[in-house]
Every structure is written in structure tokens, then in C-alpha cells.
Amino acid sequence: MLKTRALAGVGLAVAALLALTGCNSGSPSTPAGEGSTPTSDKPLFEVAKDVKLEGSPTFDRITKNGKITIGVKEDQPGLGYKDAATGKRSGFDIDIARWIAASLGYSEDKIDFKPIPSANREQAIVNGDVDYYVGTYSITDKRKAVIDFAGPYFVTGQGLLVRKGDDSIKSEKDLAGKTVCSATGSTPLQNIQANFPDTKTVGLDLYSACVDQLISKQVDAVTTDQAILLGYAAQDPDELKVVGEPFTTEKYGVGLTKGDTAFQTFVNDMFTNGGDTWKAIFEKNLGASGLKVSQPAVEK
Ligand code: GLU
């Protein structure tokens, strides 16, 4: 029941976000996140034609299938979100995923989005269940042992989400004796388990499930990237607040099949040469979030 309530709130939050940016003042019939900004008819990016990418097993598989399968999140408003009522996907990561597809010559109708939780990302990429993954996916050496990343395309840091009326947690320094929830297989959960010995942890598949547990007082805080937490706080400002400053650095990359350097270079070049598109995607999805982020340089 709480889950339904939390998810129902997301549509409102997204509507509020759009209202704040003035993005819904144009044509309300134009769905957000489909490669065009509702305030103008100018698309965020064009679908490329006759793309060739030599020596990329991922591109060969995409060509053979005639479609792209992209691993994403769908319960993270502002980043990777699926509206339960309309089925529409939106968010910064979703538009980054669409931009890559468009650069490869694939439009929205040729994309299969596949929701994959944090703990299952590497395996999905290794298995070839997805052609690439775009979903708040931090670049780490441990992950790089089994997959490759393009990027980074975004930088944030671990933060804390608490109940609005709880003043006992103001930063990560107040976590002793508290119970925090995060996603299984995520870097924030690992950080708490490794470096906060007096803090209890609950690991769940999805951050939205952690938020439900926070509201129902089963846990004292939700911890993950601040960019994610701000989306939940915006969705339920009467119940939730983000506290403290980010206390780690999380660099988001696009998860790729290990060894496909042709594909990695293609995506990195797209980021390097696409600064204006990056900015437009950021403004559309996170412009009203309060995050002050500029595009990071890709790491070779
Ligand atoms: N960026 C962190 C990670 O990749 C947390 C967010 C997530 O779980 O997707 O583990």
C-alpha cells in the first residue's frame, strides 16, 4: 500500500518538476523524455543515418536484432523513471540512453528498455541481456573487472534521506545506532557496511522499497546518491528531506560489454562532442533539482 502511494506520488513530483522548469507550458500532449523538449519543437538530438561501427560486437548484435536493449532503472524520479499510469519513461539517464541509441541510428520505437536492479547489472551485461546499461551506475574498479564503462557522464555523491520530522540525523556523522536502507549491490551500501561499524543496514532490491520502509519507520534513513534522493524528496516533500552534504564521489558510467573498445570509444566521443546536448538533457530533467553539476570529461 505504501509502495502504491509512493509511486502514485511520483507522477505529481514529475509534474511539479516540469511546472518548475516551465517545461509543460508548451504543448501538454508532448510527452517528456522522448527526444524533444515540450517548450520547443527542436529535438534534443537527431537519429543518425547509415551508422557504421567496425569491430564492435555490441553494434553487430544490435544490427542483427534490429533493435537496442538498454538496461535502466524505473523507480528513480528525475533519473530513470516509468510512469505506472502512462507507461512513459523519463529522466536524465533515460534521455542519455536515448541519445546513445539515436547516435547509433535507432529511434525510440527501436528501443527495448529493461529494468535491472543494482545488484544484477554486471551479470545482465556479461550475459548480453542488455546492449548497454544507463542507470546511476558508478564506475568502480571492482565492476571494471567484469565490464567496461563509457563516461563518466555525471558526478554525484552519497547522501542521506530521512523523515521530515526527524532532527536526529543531520549528516553521516549521526548514523551510529541508526538503521539505514540502500540497494543490494550498490556502492553506498558497501560504504556503510565497510566504514560505519555502528550502523545497521537493510539491503533491498529497489530504492523505492527503501523509501517505503523509511516512511513506515522501519528504517531511519535511506542512503544512496544525492541525485537519486533529491528525486524522492521532491516527490514527497511533506514526509521526506535530504540532509547533509555528499560524502563520497560517484561517477556515473554507461555499462558496456568488456573489451568492446569500439563501442566504448563511440559513446565517449559522443559525450565529448555533445556538450550542448548534455546540457539540454540536464536542464530538462534535473534543472529544477537544485543540483549544480557540469558535464565531466570522459576518462580514457
Ligand atoms: N551509484 C551507486 C551505484 O552504482 C548507487 C546507485 C545505484 O545503486 O544505482 O552503486
Boltz pocket constraint, residues with backbone or C-beta under 6 A from the ligand:
constraints:
  - pocket:
      binder: B
      contacts: [[A, 118], [A, 135], [A, 136], [A, 137], [A, 138], [A, 183], [A, 185], [A, 186], [A, 187], [A, 188], [A, 224], [A, 225], [A, 250]]
      max_distance: 6.0
